[in-house]
Amino acid sequence: MDKIKVCPSILSANFADMGAEVRSLEENGADMVHCDVMDGVFVNNISFGIKMVEDIRKYTKLPLDCHLMIVNPEKYVERFAKAGADIITVHYEACKHNLEDVLKLIKSTGVKCGAVINPDTPVLAIEKIIPLCDMVLVMSVFPGFGGQKFIKESLDKLRAIRGVIDKLDRDIDLEIDGGVTLDNAKEIIDAGANVIVAGSAVFNAPDRKKAISALRG
Protein backbone atom coordinates (compact mmCIF):
# COMPACT_ATOMS: atom_id res chain seq x y z
CA MET A 1 0.00 0.00 0.00
CA ASP A 2 1.08 3.57 -0.67
CA LYS A 3 2.27 5.95 2.02
CA ILE A 4 -0.44 6.93 4.49
CA LYS A 5 -1.62 10.45 3.71
CA VAL A 6 -3.41 12.66 6.22
CA CYS A 7 -5.98 14.99 4.69
CA PRO A 8 -7.50 17.30 7.33
CA SER A 9 -11.01 18.57 6.62
CA ILE A 10 -11.28 22.34 6.77
CA LEU A 11 -14.92 21.95 7.75
CA SER A 12 -13.53 21.96 11.31
CA ALA A 13 -11.28 24.98 10.73
CA ASN A 14 -11.86 28.59 11.76
CA PHE A 15 -13.62 30.01 8.69
CA ALA A 16 -12.79 33.55 9.79
CA ASP A 17 -9.07 32.82 9.42
CA MET A 18 -8.95 30.14 6.74
CA GLY A 19 -5.68 31.29 5.19
CA ALA A 20 -3.81 30.81 8.48
CA GLU A 21 -5.60 27.50 9.11
CA VAL A 22 -4.53 26.06 5.76
CA ARG A 23 -0.96 27.31 6.23
CA SER A 24 -0.96 25.61 9.63
CA LEU A 25 -1.82 22.27 8.01
CA GLU A 26 1.13 22.51 5.66
CA GLU A 27 3.50 23.61 8.43
CA ASN A 28 2.38 20.72 10.65
CA GLY A 29 2.88 17.94 8.12
CA ALA A 30 -0.50 17.38 6.44
CA ASP A 31 -0.36 15.76 3.01
CA MET A 32 -3.55 17.17 1.50
CA VAL A 33 -6.40 19.55 2.33
CA HIS A 34 -9.95 18.15 2.31
CA CYS A 35 -12.59 20.61 1.14
CA ASP A 36 -16.14 19.53 2.01
CA VAL A 37 -18.48 21.32 -0.39
CA MET A 38 -22.14 21.09 0.71
CA ASP A 39 -25.13 22.62 -1.04
CA GLY A 40 -27.94 22.18 1.50
CA VAL A 41 -29.78 19.95 -0.99
CA PHE A 42 -27.80 16.74 -1.35
CA VAL A 43 -26.94 17.02 2.35
CA ASN A 44 -28.71 18.94 5.09
CA ASN A 45 -25.98 21.51 5.56
CA ILE A 46 -24.29 24.34 3.65
CA SER A 47 -20.53 24.82 3.88
CA PHE A 48 -18.72 26.75 1.12
CA GLY A 49 -18.14 26.72 -2.60
CA ILE A 50 -15.84 27.64 -5.45
CA LYS A 51 -14.66 30.98 -4.03
CA MET A 52 -13.34 29.33 -0.86
CA VAL A 53 -11.35 26.82 -2.88
CA GLU A 54 -9.99 29.60 -5.08
CA ASP A 55 -8.91 31.64 -2.05
CA ILE A 56 -7.28 28.85 -0.01
CA ARG A 57 -5.34 27.83 -3.11
CA LYS A 58 -3.31 31.02 -2.57
CA TYR A 59 -2.21 29.88 0.90
CA THR A 60 -0.90 26.36 0.29
CA LYS A 61 0.88 24.15 -2.19
CA LEU A 62 -0.77 21.06 -0.72
CA PRO A 63 -3.15 19.16 -3.02
CA LEU A 64 -6.76 20.30 -2.61
CA ASP A 65 -9.11 17.33 -2.30
CA CYS A 66 -12.55 18.70 -3.19
CA HIS A 67 -15.39 16.47 -2.02
CA LEU A 68 -18.58 17.60 -3.75
CA MET A 69 -21.63 16.80 -1.66
CA ILE A 70 -23.93 18.49 -4.14
CA VAL A 71 -26.61 17.67 -6.68
CA ASN A 72 -25.67 17.83 -10.36
CA PRO A 73 -21.92 18.06 -9.65
CA GLU A 74 -21.18 17.97 -13.38
CA LYS A 75 -22.42 21.58 -13.61
CA TYR A 76 -19.56 22.78 -11.38
CA VAL A 77 -16.65 20.44 -12.15
CA GLU A 78 -14.88 22.78 -14.56
CA ARG A 79 -15.17 25.73 -12.18
CA PHE A 80 -13.75 23.79 -9.23
CA ALA A 81 -10.88 22.60 -11.42
CA LYS A 82 -10.17 26.17 -12.50
CA ALA A 83 -10.35 27.32 -8.86
CA GLY A 84 -7.43 25.05 -7.97
CA ALA A 85 -8.78 21.61 -7.08
CA ASP A 86 -6.25 18.80 -7.54
CA ILE A 87 -8.80 16.04 -7.11
CA ILE A 88 -12.59 16.18 -7.33
CA THR A 89 -14.70 13.43 -5.80
CA VAL A 90 -18.41 13.00 -6.49
CA HIS A 91 -21.08 10.86 -4.86
CA TYR A 92 -22.53 7.79 -6.49
CA GLU A 93 -25.82 8.78 -4.84
CA ALA A 94 -25.79 12.20 -6.58
CA CYS A 95 -25.13 10.81 -10.05
CA LYS A 96 -26.24 7.18 -10.15
CA HIS A 97 -27.09 7.29 -13.84
CA ASN A 98 -24.12 9.26 -15.14
CA LEU A 99 -21.29 8.62 -12.69
CA GLU A 100 -18.96 7.30 -15.37
CA ASP A 101 -19.56 10.40 -17.52
CA VAL A 102 -18.95 12.73 -14.58
CA LEU A 103 -15.67 10.99 -13.72
CA LYS A 104 -14.54 11.32 -17.34
CA LEU A 105 -15.52 15.00 -17.30
CA ILE A 106 -13.39 15.57 -14.21
CA LYS A 107 -10.42 13.86 -15.87
CA SER A 108 -10.90 16.01 -18.98
CA THR A 109 -10.22 19.14 -16.88
CA GLY A 110 -6.77 17.86 -15.99
CA VAL A 111 -7.47 16.97 -12.35
CA LYS A 112 -7.83 13.61 -10.64
CA CYS A 113 -11.27 12.07 -10.14
CA GLY A 114 -12.88 9.99 -7.43
CA ALA A 115 -16.14 8.25 -6.53
CA VAL A 116 -17.74 8.44 -3.08
CA ILE A 117 -20.22 6.08 -1.42
CA ASN A 118 -22.41 6.72 1.61
CA PRO A 119 -22.64 4.25 4.52
CA ASP A 120 -25.81 2.66 3.12
CA THR A 121 -24.46 2.18 -0.42
CA PRO A 122 -22.85 -1.19 -1.18
CA VAL A 123 -19.41 -1.50 -2.77
CA LEU A 124 -21.05 -3.34 -5.66
CA ALA A 125 -22.64 -0.05 -6.78
CA ILE A 126 -19.26 1.38 -7.84
CA GLU A 127 -17.15 -1.74 -8.36
CA LYS A 128 -17.21 -1.50 -12.17
CA ILE A 129 -16.09 2.13 -12.26
CA ILE A 130 -13.22 1.81 -9.75
CA PRO A 131 -10.70 1.37 -12.62
CA LEU A 132 -11.66 4.88 -13.84
CA CYS A 133 -10.94 6.45 -10.46
CA ASP A 134 -7.82 8.00 -9.00
CA MET A 135 -9.45 7.78 -5.59
CA VAL A 136 -12.35 5.97 -3.94
CA LEU A 137 -13.83 7.61 -0.85
CA VAL A 138 -15.76 5.62 1.73
CA MET A 139 -18.00 7.70 3.99
CA SER A 140 -17.87 6.31 7.52
CA VAL A 141 -20.63 8.68 8.68
CA PHE A 142 -23.66 10.02 6.84
CA PRO A 143 -22.45 13.19 5.13
CA GLY A 144 -23.47 16.65 6.21
CA PHE A 145 -21.97 17.38 9.60
CA GLY A 146 -18.61 16.91 11.32
CA GLY A 147 -18.13 15.28 14.68
CA GLN A 148 -20.22 12.15 14.07
CA LYS A 149 -19.37 8.69 15.39
CA PHE A 150 -17.47 6.31 13.12
CA ILE A 151 -19.62 3.53 11.56
CA LYS A 152 -17.66 0.30 12.12
CA GLU A 153 -19.18 -1.48 9.12
CA SER A 154 -17.13 0.90 6.96
CA LEU A 155 -14.08 -1.25 7.70
CA ASP A 156 -15.60 -4.11 5.69
CA LYS A 157 -16.10 -1.76 2.75
CA LEU A 158 -12.49 -0.67 2.94
CA ARG A 159 -11.32 -4.28 2.84
CA ALA A 160 -13.54 -5.06 -0.13
CA ILE A 161 -12.45 -2.02 -2.13
CA ARG A 162 -8.78 -2.56 -1.25
CA GLY A 163 -9.16 -6.07 -2.65
CA VAL A 164 -10.48 -4.66 -5.94
CA ILE A 165 -7.77 -1.99 -6.15
CA ASP A 166 -4.98 -4.47 -5.46
CA LYS A 167 -6.02 -6.49 -8.52
CA LEU A 168 -5.72 -3.46 -10.79
CA ASP A 169 -2.53 -2.16 -12.33
CA ARG A 170 -3.32 1.40 -11.26
CA ASP A 171 -2.33 3.74 -8.45
CA ILE A 172 -5.72 4.36 -6.80
CA ASP A 173 -6.03 5.97 -3.38
CA LEU A 174 -8.55 4.64 -0.86
CA GLU A 175 -9.86 7.42 1.37
CA ILE A 176 -11.99 7.33 4.53
CA ASP A 177 -14.01 10.26 5.84
CA GLY A 178 -16.06 10.56 9.02
CA GLY A 179 -15.51 9.91 12.70
CA VAL A 180 -11.78 9.28 12.35
CA THR A 181 -9.90 9.66 15.62
CA LEU A 182 -6.46 8.86 17.01
CA ASP A 183 -8.06 5.79 18.61
CA ASN A 184 -9.40 4.17 15.43
CA ALA A 185 -6.86 5.32 12.83
CA LYS A 186 -4.78 2.15 13.04
CA GLU A 187 -7.68 -0.24 12.39
CA ILE A 188 -8.80 1.98 9.50
CA ILE A 189 -5.35 1.79 7.94
CA ASP A 190 -5.16 -1.95 8.59
CA ALA A 191 -8.46 -2.32 6.68
CA GLY A 192 -6.85 -0.75 3.61
CA ALA A 193 -7.30 3.02 3.68
CA ASN A 194 -4.27 5.08 2.72
CA VAL A 195 -5.84 8.57 2.80
CA ILE A 196 -7.20 9.62 6.19
CA VAL A 197 -9.63 12.52 6.44
CA ALA A 198 -9.97 14.01 9.90
CA GLY A 199 -11.47 17.28 11.05
CA SER A 200 -11.81 17.83 14.77
CA ALA A 201 -9.06 15.27 15.50
CA VAL A 202 -6.62 17.72 13.88
CA PHE A 203 -8.10 21.18 14.32
CA ASN A 204 -9.07 20.68 17.96
CA ALA A 205 -5.80 19.02 18.92
CA PRO A 206 -3.47 20.93 21.27
CA ASP A 207 -0.58 19.86 19.03
CA ARG A 208 -1.62 19.57 15.39
CA LYS A 209 1.72 18.22 14.24
CA LYS A 210 1.57 15.39 16.78
CA ALA A 211 -2.06 14.64 15.86
CA ILE A 212 -1.31 14.46 12.12
CA SER A 213 1.65 12.16 12.79
CA ALA A 214 -0.45 9.93 15.08
CA LEU A 215 -3.18 9.58 12.43
CA ARG A 216 -0.72 7.75 10.21
CA GLY A 217 -1.13 4.82 12.58
Secondary structure, DSSP 8 states (H G I E B T S, - for coil): ----EEEEBGGGS-GGGHHHHHHHHHHTT-S-EEEEEEBSSSSS-B---HHHHHHHGGG--S-EEEEEESSSGGGTHHHHHHHT-SEEEEEGGG-TTTHHHHHHHHHHTTSEEEEEE-TTS-GGGTGGGGGG-SEEEEESS-TT-SS----TTHHHHHHHHHHHHHTSSS--EEEEESS--TTTHHHHHHTT--EEEESHHHHT-SSHHHHHHHTT-
